[in-house]
Amino acid sequence: MTTGATLEPPAPPAAAAPLLTAERLHVTFPGRHGADPARAVDGVDLDVRPGEIVALVGESGCGKTTLARSLLGLVRPTSGRVTFGGRPLDYRGRALKAYRKRVQLVLQDPSGSLNPRHTVYDAVAEGLRIHRYGGNERAAVAEALARAGLRPPERFFLRYPHELSGGQRQRVVIAGALVLEPELIVADEPVASLDASVRGEILALLLRLRDELGLSALVVTHDLGLAWNIADRVAVMYLGRIVETGPVEQVLTAPQHPYTKALLSVLPEAPGEPVVLTGEPPDPSRVPAGCRFHVRCQVLASGEAERAGVAHDCRTKDLPVLSGGGEPQVACHWATAVTSDA
């Protein structure tokens, strides 16, 4: 599986206490014009450990960006909680500001993330100024740019975003996160807007930062090829819930959930014919009864679930929330039945 580069899947880090944890997280938005509330995140447990890269994967509209924003403290959960370093996230102003120094966001589009009127120096120094950094600002900016692969850093200080390539702009965005020396970054589609030839460079940079700095990352993406290239662990999200999770090499080489199999089937190097899912994901204000994927499920449509004796459960019986641990897990009546019979 590739995404513009050939990288070996990284070895998973040793087991450690989670750095960031979501526990039974729900984010519900009010319905419009009398509609039912939208359950954007509908019961999620998720961990990110020190020095670990976790890929959060799913189609557009599945809730992964809302989940990421709630983990950053940008969206307050309706229920459940976020903990960092074993402590619940405090949403009061000063505490939340301190948290956002330790957990930094890297956005999808570097052109939209960078103020076109600010030089590279000012863009990277902005976080230092917000947090009233008391050290040598110039040295800190230079070090962050160098770590992001922009060398010599002084050569980029007075440049403006329009004078940079797409890959260089994304490195500036990463440098702006690194300058505060965070423990974790949340990267939302970090290479989606880049040419294939540049994607591998940015992915290699993220891996190097993990190895050299012990930096943890939650990478939000629709691209399972990217997850294979960069992640230690993958969590597949559908309609507000994690439906499959585990070590990346296990989930992506031996997927259990029909949704994961469908996402993998459309990759260029996947064997066989792509699985064409019918329709769009349901409206999060009208989550189906039973398994929330059953209205699009190729296994149910083919009769395989009926032969396994679980078709009724697929349509009527809800599935438990998967725990946030690192062991392989799947929320699927059919996959559980097939595994039990094997």
Residue pairs with C-beta under 8 A, 6 or more apart in sequence:
1 224
1 225
1 228
1 229
1 252
1 267
1 269
2 225
2 229
2 269
3 191
3 196
3 199
3 200
3 203
3 223
3 225
3 226
3 229
4 191
4 194
4 195
4 196
4 197
4 198
4 199
4 200
5 199
5 200
5 201
5 203
5 204
5 229
6 200
7 200
7 203
7 204
7 207
7 229
7 230
9 228
9 229
9 231
9 248
9 249
10 53
10 207
10 210
10 230
10 231
10 232
11 232
12 52
12 232
12 233
12 247
12 326
13 49
13 50
13 51
13 52
13 232
15 49
15 326
16 49
16 50
16 51
17 49
17 50
17 86
18 47
18 48
18 49
18 83
18 324
19 48
19 49
19 50
19 52
19 84
19 85
19 183
19 184
19 216
20 47
20 48
20 71
20 82
20 83
20 84
20 103
20 184
20 216
20 218
21 45
21 46
21 47
21 48
21 82
21 83
21 84
21 324
22 44
22 45
22 46
22 47
22 67
22 70
22 71
22 80
22 81
22 82
22 324
23 45
23 80
23 81
23 82
23 83
23 324
24 43
24 44
24 45
24 79
24 80
24 81
24 321
25 41
25 43
25 44
25 45
25 46
25 67
25 70
25 77
25 79
25 80
25 81
25 82
26 39
26 41
26 42
26 43
26 44
26 77
26 78
26 79
26 80
27 40
27 41
27 63
27 66
27 67
27 70
27 75
27 77
27 78
28 37
28 38
28 39
28 40
28 78
29 37
29 38
29 40
30 37
30 38
31 37
31 38
31 285
35 285
36 285
36 286
37 285
38 283
38 284
38 285
39 240
39 284
39 285
39 287
40 63
40 66
40 240
40 284
41 63
41 66
41 67
41 70
41 77
41 240
42 63
42 239
42 240
42 241
42 284
42 287
43 80
43 240
43 241
43 321
44 67
44 80
44 237
44 240
44 241
44 242
44 321
45 242
45 321
45 322
45 323
45 324
46 54
46 56
46 67
46 71
46 235
46 242
46 245
46 324
47 54
47 324
47 325
47 326
48 54
48 184
48 216
48 217
48 218
49 216
49 326
50 183
50 214
50 216
51 210
51 214
51 215
51 216
52 216
52 217
52 232
52 233
53 206
53 207
53 210
53 216
53 217
53 218
53 219
53 230
53 231
53 232
53 233
54 217
54 218
54 219
54 231
54 232
54 233
54 234
54 235
55 219
55 221
55 226
55 227
55 230
55 231
55 233
55 234
55 235
55 248
56 64
56 67
56 68
56 218
56 219
56 220
56 221
56 235
56 237
57 64
57 221
57 222
57 223
57 224
57 227
57 234
57 235
57 236
57 237
57 263
58 64
58 222
58 236
58 237
58 238
58 263
59 222
59 238
59 263
59 281
60 222
61 280
61 281
61 284
62 237
62 238
62 239
62 240
62 281
63 237
63 239
63 240
63 241
63 284
64 220
64 237
65 188
65 220
66 75
67 237
68 186
68 188
68 218
68 220
69 75
70 76
70 77
70 82
71 82
71 103
71 186
71 218
72 100
72 103
72 105
72 186
73 82
73 89
73 91
73 96
73 99
73 100
73 103
76 91
81 88
81 89
82 88
82 89
83 89
84 99
84 102
84 103
89 96
89 99
90 96
90 99
97 131
101 127
101 131
101 180
101 182
102 182
102 183
102 184
103 182
103 183
103 184
103 185
103 186
104 127
104 177
104 178
104 180
104 182
104 184
104 185
104 186
105 177
105 185
105 186
105 187
105 188
106 173
106 174
106 177
106 185
106 186
106 187
106 188
106 190
107 113
107 173
107 188
108 188
108 189
108 190
108 192
108 193
109 193
110 161
110 166
110 169
110 170
110 172
110 173
110 193
111 161
111 166
111 169
111 193
113 173
114 123
114 161
114 169
114 172
114 173
115 122
115 123
115 161
116 160
116 161
116 162
117 160
118 126
118 160
118 161
119 157
119 158
119 159
119 160
120 145
120 150
120 156
120 157
120 158
120 159
120 160
120 161
120 164
120 172
121 141
121 156
121 157
121 158
123 161
123 172
123 176
124 141
124 144
124 145
124 172
124 175
124 176
124 179
125 137
125 140
125 141
125 179
126 176
127 176
127 177
127 179
127 180
128 137
128 140
128 141
128 179
128 180
129 137
131 180
133 140
140 179
141 153
141 157
141 175
141 179
142 153
142 154
143 153
143 179
144 153
144 175
144 176
144 178
144 179
145 151
145 153
145 156
145 171
145 172
145 175
146 152
146 153
147 175
147 178
147 209
147 212
147 213
148 171
148 172
148 174
148 175
148 178
148 205
149 171
149 201
149 205
150 156
150 168
150 171
150 172
150 175
156 164
156 168
156 172
161 169
161 172
164 172
165 198
166 193
166 194
166 195
166 198
167 194
167 195
167 198
167 201
167 202
170 190
170 191
170 193
170 194
170 198
170 202
171 202
171 205
174 185
174 202
174 205
174 206
174 209
177 185
178 209
182 215
183 215
183 216
184 215
184 216
184 217
184 218
185 215
185 216
185 217
185 218
186 217
186 218
186 220
187 206
187 217
187 218
187 219
187 220
188 220
189 220
189 221
189 222
190 202
190 206
190 219
190 221
191 198
191 199
191 202
191 203
191 226
192 221
192 222
192 223
194 202
199 226
200 229
203 226
203 229
203 230
206 217
206 219
206 230
207 230
209 215
210 216
210 217
219 226
219 227
219 230
219 231
221 227
224 234
224 252
224 263
224 264
224 267
225 267
227 234
227 248
227 252
228 248
228 252
231 248
232 247
232 248
233 245
233 246
233 247
233 248
233 326
234 245
234 246
234 247
234 248
234 251
234 252
235 242
235 244
235 245
236 242
236 243
236 244
236 245
236 251
236 257
236 259
236 260
236 263
237 243
238 259
238 281
238 292
238 293
239 281
239 282
239 284
239 287
239 292
239 293
240 284
240 287
240 292
241 292
241 321
241 322
241 331
242 321
242 322
242 331
243 257
243 259
243 260
243 293
243 322
243 330
243 331
243 332
244 251
244 255
244 256
244 257
244 259
244 260
244 322
244 329
244 330
244 331
244 332
245 251
245 322
245 328
245 329
246 326
246 327
246 328
246 329
247 326
247 328
250 328
251 260
251 328
252 260
252 264
255 261
255 264
256 328
256 330
256 332
256 335
256 339
257 293
257 330
257 331
257 332
257 335
258 275
258 293
258 297
258 298
258 299
258 332
258 334
258 335
259 293
259 297
261 275
261 298
262 275
262 277
262 298
264 270
265 272
265 273
265 274
265 275
266 274
266 275
275 298
277 296
277 298
278 296
278 301
279 295
279 296
281 296
282 288
282 292
282 295
288 294
288 295
289 315
289 316
289 318
290 313
290 314
290 315
290 316
290 317
290 318
291 297
291 313
291 314
291 315
291 317
291 318
291 319
291 331
291 332
291 333
293 332
294 300
294 314
294 315
297 305
297 314
299 305
299 334
300 306
300 311
300 314
300 315
300 334
304 334
305 311
305 314
305 333
305 334
308 334
308 337
308 338
308 341
309 337
310 333
310 334
310 336
310 337
313 333
314 333
314 334
317 333
319 331
319 332
319 333
320 331
321 331
322 329
322 330
322 331
323 329
330 336
